[in-house]
Structures are given as C-alpha cells and as structure tokens.
Amino acid sequence: MQKIILDCDPGMDDALAIITGLADKNIDILGITTVAGNVELYHTTRNALNLLKYLDEDIDVYSGKDKPLLRDLNTATEFHGETGMGDIDLPNSSMESSKDYAEFYLKYAEKFPQEIELVAVGPLTNIAHALTEYPELKYLLKGITIMGGSLCGGNITPYAEFNIYVDPEAANIVFNSGLIVKMIGLDATMKGHFTADELEDIRKSDSKYSKVTMEIFDAMFRVRGKIGMTSVVFHDTIALLSAIYKDAFKFEEKPILVETGDRRGKTTENFKGGKILVAVDFNKEWFKKYLIETLK
C-alpha cells in the first residue's frame, strides 16, 4: 500500500481524485492539504472537509496558502462553479482544518522516511513553501507527483496548463528541489477524457464511491456544458494513480524550465531546468476498467 499525502484545490476534479484514492485499497491517504487554485482557499478547504463528511471518512485536512508566492490568485470558476463543486450541495462538516500543513508534511516524512509520495494536484504554492521552510523534506519524501504542465500546449493560455500558470515561481522551486518529480501534464491526462455516456457502468453500482463520483461527473457536464465542453477529463485522478500504477503511463526524463515572463507557466524542455520524469502517454482503456472496478 502506497502512503500518500494529497495536496489539492477542490475543485470537482480534485474531489474525484480524493474519492478514488479512498476507494483504492492500494492507496493510504495519510492526510489532505488544501491550497488556493480552482477557487479560493476557504472554498477548497470546506469542499475537502464536506466531501469527507459525505463519504463518512476520517482524514485530517490542513489548509495551506491562500495565494501564490508572488502573484495575485487566478481561479477557474468557469470550470468548477463559484464554490468549486459546481451545483452540488454537500452536507456541511463541523470539522475544522489545521493550518500547520508544512509541519504535517515534516512530521509524517520523519515518521515514514522515503515511504511517502506527495501528490500535488493544484498549484504548487504549498509544496514550494514547505520545501523552503523545511529543506530536509527532499531527503525524507519518496518523491513528488504533480498534476501540471504540458509539452503540447496549454489549457489556460496557448502555452500554459492552469496549475503551473497560477504559481510558476512555486513550480520552479519544486522542479529544482532535487526530489524525484513526476510531471503528469496535459500530454498524458488529455488521453483520459470521457463523454457523458462512457462511464454508465459506474452508475450501476450502489457503493458510496460510485454514487458521488457520478454526481460530480454529471455536475461537470452541467457546468462545463455552458461553455461548450462535450467531454470531461479526470486530470487529478490520473495524476494520483501515476504514483502507484506506473505501467499505465509512458515516462521520459526531460529538463523542464517553467517560464515566468510573457509565456507565464509554460513548461519548456530546457537544459537549465530540473530533470523531471514527464508522462508523455497514458492508457485510457486501462483507466476506464480501473474506475469501474475500483469504485464499485
């Protein structure tokens, strides 16, 4: 069982990653940390807490940074709705989050040295700050898997993927940290898009995981249909799974530099960048079968 700390900005696709991670018997989520990204930090944190209540799961949530290291926050409410969960109204959790997220990273990394994969599926602000405050983390963590970046063009600008665009300075810190970094960007995740009728087998199950997955799946189409989208992508779930099911991906080691100027957030193959394992392909058919089997 792979120990995971999940850093996220829920967001509907982040919520799908949380659900899948909880349903998968090969994944042990030690805790969840939240960051501002898809929506403001208040909403990302409440969404994580409320989703865990809805699923009746007992996992600690730690709230992190409410804005990028050097920039104003850009959100993605057109894709996730104003509060991040589309038009879904989750039950309100009475639980509160802790703000000591970096200390949480360090505590568990010291408890389980070289055993924890830190999976970051939002902007990398939390991770960059923690690595700066506690540089020993780079010796204690097994590695970092991120959902972000692209070598094939962007989804927020022609050049940049959203998570990297939001905080490119943080991304450069993480990419040059000396840790083993896996970049699961649009080159791989866009292979895992689904139309509205492709996952109907999940709807046949009465498990709590399949039920809420399809509620979110349907909400994604209601929200994104307004801007003309006819399929959705499980970006963050795909990134999470790369930490465990490596055979479903094709990786290539590349030096990646994050641009911070006019082409803000562009992840460029450049000898000045940190050496990163970049996912360049992904097996969608495996993923579809995996979701149906795991969520049931």
C-alpha positions in Angstrom: 0.0 0.0 0.0 1.4 3.3 -1.1 1.4 6.1 1.5 0.1 9.4 0.0 -0.2 12.9 1.2 -2.6 14.7 -1.2 -2.2 18.4 -1.8 -5.2 19.7 -3.7 -7.6 22.6 -4.5 -11.1 21.1 -4.7 -12.5 21.7 -7.4 -14.6 18.9 -8.9 -11.7 17.0 -10.5 -9.8 17.2 -7.2 -12.8 15.7 -5.5 -12.8 12.8 -7.9 -9.1 12.2 -7.0 -10.0 12.1 -3.3 -12.8 9.7 -3.9 -10.7 7.3 -6.0 -7.8 7.5 -3.5 -10.1 6.5 -0.7 -11.7 3.7 -2.7 -8.4 2.1 -3.8 -7.1 -0.5 -1.4 -3.6 0.1 -2.7 -3.6 3.7 -1.5 -3.2 5.0 2.0 -4.1 8.7 2.2 -2.4 10.0 5.4 -3.9 13.5 5.1 -5.1 16.1 2.8 -3.7 19.7 2.4 -5.5 22.4 0.6 -4.3 25.4 -1.5 -6.0 28.2 -3.3 -6.3 27.5 -7.0 -9.5 26.4 -8.7 -11.3 28.6 -6.1 -10.3 30.5 -3.0 -8.7 28.7 -0.1 -11.8 28.9 2.1 -13.8 27.0 -0.5 -11.1 24.4 -1.3 -10.8 23.6 2.4 -14.5 23.5 3.0 -15.0 21.3 0.0 -12.4 18.8 1.2 -14.0 18.7 4.7 -17.5 18.4 3.4 -16.7 15.7 0.9 -15.1 13.6 3.7 -18.2 14.1 5.8 -20.4 13.0 2.9 -18.2 9.9 2.4 -18.0 9.3 6.2 -14.2 9.2 6.1 -12.0 10.3 8.9 -8.9 12.0 7.4 -7.2 15.2 8.7 -7.3 18.3 6.5 -4.7 21.0 6.6 -5.3 24.4 5.0 -2.3 26.0 3.3 -1.6 29.1 1.3 -4.3 31.4 0.1 -2.4 33.0 -2.8 0.6 32.3 -5.0 4.1 33.1 -3.8 4.5 36.4 -5.8 1.3 36.9 -7.7 -2.5 37.5 -7.4 -4.6 34.4 -7.5 -6.3 33.3 -10.7 -9.2 30.9 -10.2 -11.1 28.6 -12.6 -14.7 29.2 -11.5 -16.0 28.9 -15.1 -15.0 25.2 -14.9 -15.9 24.5 -11.2 -18.6 26.9 -10.3 -18.2 29.8 -7.7 -17.6 27.5 -4.8 -15.7 24.7 -6.6 -18.3 21.9 -6.6 -20.5 23.1 -9.4 -24.1 22.9 -8.4 -23.6 20.1 -5.9 -24.6 21.0 -2.3 -22.5 18.8 0.0 -23.5 18.4 3.7 -21.6 20.9 5.9 -18.9 19.4 8.0 -18.5 20.6 11.6 -14.8 19.6 11.4 -12.1 22.3 11.1 -8.8 22.3 9.4 -5.4 22.9 10.9 -3.1 25.5 9.4 0.1 23.6 10.2 0.4 21.9 6.9 4.1 22.2 6.4 4.7 20.7 9.9 2.3 17.9 9.0 4.5 17.1 5.9 7.6 17.1 8.1 6.1 15.0 10.9 4.9 12.2 8.7 8.0 12.3 6.4 10.2 11.8 9.6 7.8 9.0 10.7 7.9 7.3 7.4 11.2 8.3 5.7 11.3 7.5 1.9 7.9 6.0 2.1 5.5 8.9 1.3 4.7 10.2 -2.2 3.5 13.8 -2.0 0.8 14.1 -4.7 0.1 17.7 -5.7 -2.9 18.3 -8.0 -3.2 22.0 -7.6 -0.8 25.0 -7.8 2.5 24.2 -6.1 2.5 27.0 -3.6 2.2 24.8 -0.5 4.9 22.5 -1.7 7.4 25.2 -2.6 6.8 27.0 0.7 7.3 23.8 2.7 10.5 22.8 0.9 11.9 26.3 1.5 10.9 26.2 5.2 12.0 22.5 5.7 14.6 21.7 3.1 15.2 18.3 4.8 11.9 17.2 3.2 13.8 16.5 0.0 15.7 13.7 1.8 12.7 12.3 3.6 10.0 12.1 0.9 9.9 9.3 -1.6 9.1 11.8 -4.3 6.5 14.3 -5.6 3.9 13.6 -8.3 2.2 16.7 -9.7 -0.7 17.3 -12.0 0.5 20.1 -14.1 2.4 21.3 -17.0 2.3 20.4 -20.7 4.7 20.0 -23.7 1.7 20.1 -26.1 0.1 23.5 -25.4 -2.0 24.9 -22.6 -5.5 24.9 -21.3 -5.5 28.4 -19.6 -3.3 30.1 -22.3 -2.0 28.8 -25.6 1.2 27.9 -23.7 0.4 27.1 -20.1 -1.5 24.5 -18.1 -3.6 26.0 -15.3 -1.8 24.7 -12.1 1.6 25.8 -13.3 0.2 29.1 -14.6 -1.2 30.1 -11.2 2.1 29.9 -9.5 5.1 29.4 -11.9 7.6 30.6 -9.3 6.5 27.8 -7.0 6.7 25.3 -9.8 10.3 26.2 -10.5 11.2 25.7 -6.8 9.6 22.2 -6.8 11.1 21.2 -10.2 14.6 22.2 -9.0 14.3 20.8 -5.4 16.4 17.7 -6.0 13.4 15.4 -5.3 12.2 12.8 -7.8 9.4 14.8 -9.5 6.9 13.2 -11.9 5.0 15.7 -14.1 1.7 14.4 -15.1 0.6 17.1 -17.5 -1.8 17.5 -20.4 0.3 15.3 -22.6 -1.0 12.3 -20.6 -4.2 13.4 -18.9 -5.9 14.6 -22.1 -5.8 11.0 -23.2 -8.3 10.2 -20.4 -11.3 12.3 -21.4 -14.8 10.8 -21.3 -18.1 11.7 -22.9 -21.3 11.7 -20.9 -22.2 8.1 -21.7 -18.8 6.4 -21.3 -19.0 5.6 -17.6 -22.5 4.3 -17.2 -21.2 1.1 -15.7 -20.2 3.0 -12.7 -23.7 4.2 -12.2 -24.9 0.6 -11.8 -23.0 0.3 -8.5 -24.6 1.4 -5.3 -21.3 2.0 -3.4 -20.8 5.4 -1.9 -17.8 6.0 -4.0 -19.5 5.3 -7.3 -22.6 7.3 -6.3 -20.7 10.5 -5.5 -18.4 10.1 -8.5 -21.3 10.1 -10.9 -22.9 13.0 -9.1 -19.7 15.0 -9.7 -19.4 13.6 -13.2 -22.9 14.8 -14.1 -22.3 18.2 -12.4 -19.1 18.7 -14.5 -21.2 18.4 -17.7 -23.9 20.7 -16.4 -21.3 23.4 -15.5 -18.9 22.9 -18.4 -21.6 22.4 -21.0 -22.4 26.1 -20.6 -19.0 26.9 -22.2 -19.4 24.3 -24.9 -17.4 21.4 -23.5 -18.7 17.9 -24.6 -16.3 15.7 -22.6 -14.5 15.9 -19.2 -11.1 14.8 -18.1 -10.2 13.3 -14.7 -6.8 15.2 -14.6 -6.2 14.9 -10.9 -7.2 11.2 -10.6 -4.9 10.3 -13.4 -2.0 12.1 -11.7 -2.7 10.4 -8.4 -2.8 6.9 -10.0 0.6 7.5 -11.7 2.2 7.3 -8.2 1.0 3.6 -7.9 0.2 2.3 -11.4 3.3 3.3 -13.4 2.7 0.7 -16.1 -0.3 2.6 -17.3 2.0 5.6 -18.3 4.9 6.2 -20.5 7.6 8.4 -18.9 10.5 10.3 -20.3 13.2 12.2 -18.3 13.4 15.8 -19.5 15.0 19.0 -18.2 11.9 21.3 -17.6 12.1 25.0 -17.0 8.9 27.0 -16.1 8.7 30.3 -17.8 7.7 33.3 -15.7 7.6 36.1 -18.3 5.4 36.7 -21.3 4.7 33.0 -21.6 4.0 32.6 -17.9 3.5 29.0 -16.8 4.9 27.4 -20.0 6.8 24.2 -19.2 9.7 24.2 -21.6 12.3 21.5 -22.3 15.4 23.5 -21.5 18.9 22.4 -20.2 18.6 25.0 -17.4 15.6 23.2 -15.9 15.4 20.5 -13.3 15.4 16.9 -14.5 11.8 15.7 -14.4 10.0 12.4 -15.2 7.4 13.6 -17.7 4.4 11.4 -18.5 4.0 11.6 -22.3 1.3 8.9 -22.8 -1.4 7.2 -20.8 -3.6 4.1 -21.3 -7.2 5.3 -21.3 -8.8 1.8 -21.7 -6.9 0.6 -18.6 -8.2 3.7 -16.7 -11.8 3.1 -17.7 -11.7 -0.5 -16.5 -9.8 0.6 -13.3 -12.5 3.1 -12.4 -15.4 0.7 -12.9 -13.7 -2.0 -10.8 -12.3 0.2 -8.0 -15.4 2.4 -7.4 -17.9 -0.5 -7.3 
